[in-house]
Amino acid sequence: MSPTATRNSGKKERMTQAERTAQSDSQMFDAAIRLIVDQGPQRATLADIGIHAGYSRGLAAYRYKTKDVFYSALIEHLHHLWCVELDATISGTRGMDTIVAAVTALQNFVRSNPDHLHAMYKLYYHTIDHHSEITQKLQEIHQNQRKQAALWIAECPGYENNHTEAEAFAEQYCALVFGAIYQWLVSPQAIDLDKLLENCKLSLRLIARAEP
């Protein structure tokens, strides 16, 4: 090998602009998650996020303009991570097994990324009376989750041709799961979320067995 080839082989390939942007976004998202968990979404600022990510205080504002736009992108990021876990866990299941596996996916997500779930739901509840594109995104996510649960239960005996009851079950599914997470957010030291979600599985099975 020639000296030139040797020198070139030792050089690191430069990242593209898109790769640099993706890397800085990822680091800003991680910084934002830590800040949201520690002090809440209201108190975190774009300047804080840029600095804690190791960049300038103006980078997040330059790229996203407002905190609402940044938080909307962060919600998409966290929701994508959750969907990856969900899809992997429910793969190959059907009906009630899918419903139970979806709760198991949430348990796995909490065990591996508790801060991700914590930040995601803090952002969700922060946007309830905050009318912006974040509110619309949250409404879309919840609507899709109810639709998904209705499709899962529609594969169970007694629900196949009963759209109304499938939707009612989906609402109960969301109420149980979101209620468990809300209790954990309020009292994380007092609530064992993993155990509470395990009990949700039992409740969901009982609800599904009470055929419409």
GUVOMAR-684227 format. One line per field, with one value per residue (C-alpha): residue in three letters; x, y, z. Coordinates in steps of 0.02 Angstrom, whole numbers, plus 32768, in hexadecimal, padded with zeros to 4 digits. Each point is the difference from the previous one (the first is absolute). Example, Ala and Ser with C-alpha at 12.3 -4.5 7.8 and 13.67 -1.06 7.14 Angstrom:
# GUVOMAR-684227
kelo ALA_SER
X 8267_8045
Y 7F1F_80AC
Z 8186_7FDF
***
This chain:
# GUVOMAR-684227
kelo MET_SER_PRO_THR_ALA_THR_ARG_ASN_SER_GLY_LYS_LYS_GLU_ARG_MET_THR_GLN_ALA_GLU_ARG_THR_ALA_GLN_SER_ASP_SER_GLN_MET_PHE_ASP_ALA_ALA_ILE_ARG_LEU_ILE_VAL_ASP_GLN_GLY_PRO_GLN_ARG_ALA_THR_LEU_ALA_ASP_ILE_GLY_ILE_HIS_ALA_GLY_TYR_SER_ARG_GLY_LEU_ALA_ALA_TYR_ARG_TYR_LYS_THR_LYS_ASP_VAL_PHE_TYR_SER_ALA_LEU_ILE_GLU_HIS_LEU_HIS_HIS_LEU_TRP_CYS_VAL_GLU_LEU_ASP_ALA_THR_ILE_SER_GLY_THR_ARG_GLY_MET_ASP_THR_ILE_VAL_ALA_ALA_VAL_THR_ALA_LEU_GLN_ASN_PHE_VAL_ARG_SER_ASN_PRO_ASP_HIS_LEU_HIS_ALA_MET_TYR_LYS_LEU_TYR_TYR_HIS_THR_ILE_ASP_HIS_HIS_SER_GLU_ILE_THR_GLN_LYS_LEU_GLN_GLU_ILE_HIS_GLN_ASN_GLN_ARG_LYS_GLN_ALA_ALA_LEU_TRP_ILE_ALA_GLU_CYS_PRO_GLY_TYR_GLU_ASN_ASN_HIS_THR_GLU_ALA_GLU_ALA_PHE_ALA_GLU_GLN_TYR_CYS_ALA_LEU_VAL_PHE_GLY_ALA_ILE_TYR_GLN_TRP_LEU_VAL_SER_PRO_GLN_ALA_ILE_ASP_LEU_ASP_LYS_LEU_LEU_GLU_ASN_CYS_LYS_LEU_SER_LEU_ARG_LEU_ILE_ALA_ARG_ALA_GLU_PRO
X 8000_8043_8021_7F73_7F86_8038_7FE3_7F56_7FC9_8024_7F92_7F51_7F7B_7FAF_7F49_7F87_7F99_7F68_8061_803F_7F50_7FBC_8089_7FE3_7F43_8019_806F_7F85_7F71_8063_8026_7F4A_7FC6_8074_7FC6_7F48_8010_8061_7FA1_7F6A_7FDD_7FCB_80A7_8072_8036_8048_809F_800F_7FE4_8089_807D_7FDB_8012_80B0_7FD7_7FE1_7F6C_7FB6_8005_7F55_7FAD_8058_7FC8_7F51_7FD2_7F8A_7FF5_7F58_804E_8092_7F8D_7F96_809D_8031_7F54_8013_80AD_7FC4_7F64_806B_806D_7F64_7FB8_80A1_7FEF_7F46_8013_808C_7F9D_7F58_804B_7FAF_7F71_7F46_7F66_800C_80B5_8028_7FA9_8062_80A1_7FE2_7FFE_809C_8052_7FD9_804D_809C_8007_7FF6_8087_807A_7FD4_7FA1_8035_7FBC_7F53_8008_802B_7F84_7F6B_8036_7FFD_7F56_7FB0_8058_7FA9_7F4D_7FCD_808C_7FAD_8085_803E_8039_7F4B_7FCD_808E_7FCD_7F4B_8039_806E_7F73_7F83_8077_801D_7F45_7FEB_808F_7FB6_7F56_804F_8057_7F60_7F9F_8065_7FB8_7F63_7F62_804D_801D_7F66_7FDC_8056_7FAD_8038_80AF_800D_7FBE_8085_8086_7FCA_800D_80AA_8041_7FB1_8055_80AB_8004_7FB7_808C_8084_7FAF_8005_80B7_8028_7FAC_804E_8093_8044_7F58_7FC4_804E_7FD2_803B_7F8E_7F70_800F_8003_7F5A_7FC1_801D_7F91_7F78_8004_7FEE_7F69_7FB0_801B_7FB3_7F60_7FC5_7F95
Y 8000_80AB_8086_8068_7F6F_7FE1_80B5_8002_7F5D_804D_8097_8004_801F_80A9_8000_804B_8098_7F91_7F8D_8093_8044_7F56_7FEF_80AD_7FE3_7F5B_8054_8090_7F83_7FA3_80A3_8036_7F59_8016_80B4_7FD3_7F72_806C_80A4_7FEB_803B_80AF_802F_7FB5_807F_7FEB_8055_7F81_7F72_803B_801A_7F59_7FA8_8048_8080_80BB_804A_8037_7F5E_7FBC_80A9_8013_7F55_7FF7_80B9_7FDF_7F88_7FC1_7FCA_7FAE_7FA4_7FC5_7FB5_7FB4_7FAF_7FB4_7FC0_7FB0_7FBA_7FB0_7FAC_7FC0_7FBD_7FA1_7FA8_7FE2_7FB6_7F8C_7FC1_7FE2_7FB0_7F57_8017_800F_803A_7FFE_7FC8_809F_806B_7FAE_800B_80BB_8018_7F95_8073_8093_7FA2_7FE0_80B7_8037_7F87_8032_80B9_8043_80B3_7FF0_7FCF_8082_808C_7FC6_8003_80A1_804E_7FB2_8045_80A7_8019_7FD9_80B7_8040_801A_7FEB_7F7F_7F99_7FF1_7FC5_7F82_7FBD_7FED_7FA1_7F8B_7FD9_7FE6_7F87_7FA2_7FE9_7FC6_7F86_7FB6_7FF0_7F9E_7F8C_7FD8_7FEB_7F60_7FB7_7F93_8068_80A0_7FD4_8057_8076_80A4_805F_7F85_7FF8_80BE_7FF8_7F80_806D_8092_7F93_7FC1_80B2_8036_7F72_8017_80BE_8003_7F8F_8070_809C_7FB7_7FD6_80B0_804C_7F89_7FA4_7FC7_7FBD_7FAE_7F61_801D_7F54_7FAA_8075_7FDA_7F46_8018_805F_7F63_7F9B_8086_8008_7F44_8006_808E_7FA3_7F60_805B_7FEB_808C
Z 8000_7FD2_8086_7FB6_800D_80B2_8031_7FAC_8052_80AB_7FE0_8045_7F7F_8017_802D_7F85_8031_8015_8075_8067_800D_8035_8083_804A_8000_805D_8082_8016_8014_8086_8059_7FF8_8048_8096_801B_7FF0_807D_807B_7FF5_7F8E_7F4E_8037_804F_7F7C_7F7E_7F52_803D_808F_7F86_7F8A_808D_8056_7F58_7FEF_7F7B_7FFE_805E_7F5A_7F9C_8033_7FE2_7F59_7FC4_804C_801B_8093_8092_7FC1_7F5C_805B_8078_7F6E_7FB1_80A7_8013_7F53_802F_80A2_7FAF_7F78_8085_8055_7F5D_7FDD_80A8_7FE7_7F51_8037_8097_7FAD_7F65_7FDD_807D_7FE4_805D_80BE_7FF5_7FA1_8083_808C_7F9A_7FE7_80BD_800D_7F80_8071_8093_7F98_7FCE_80B5_8037_7F77_7FEB_8097_7FD9_7F4F_803E_808B_7F88_7F7C_8075_8056_7F54_7FDA_809E_7FEB_7F59_8035_800F_7F93_7F58_7F7C_7F83_8097_803A_7F53_7FFD_80AA_7FC8_7F66_8067_807B_7F74_7FA9_80A2_801A_7F4C_8016_809E_7FAB_7F71_807B_8062_7F5D_7FE7_80A3_8009_8014_7FBF_7F4A_7FBB_8090_7FD8_808E_8087_7FB5_800F_80B3_802D_7FAF_806E_809B_7FC7_7FEF_80A4_805F_7FB2_8000_80B0_803D_7FB2_8049_80B0_7FE8_7FC4_8098_807F_7FB0_80A9_803C_7F5F_7FBB_7F4A_7FC7_807E_7FD9_7F46_8028_8059_7F67_7F99_8075_7FFB_7F42_7FF2_8074_7F9D_7F5C_8045_802A_7F4D_7FB9
***
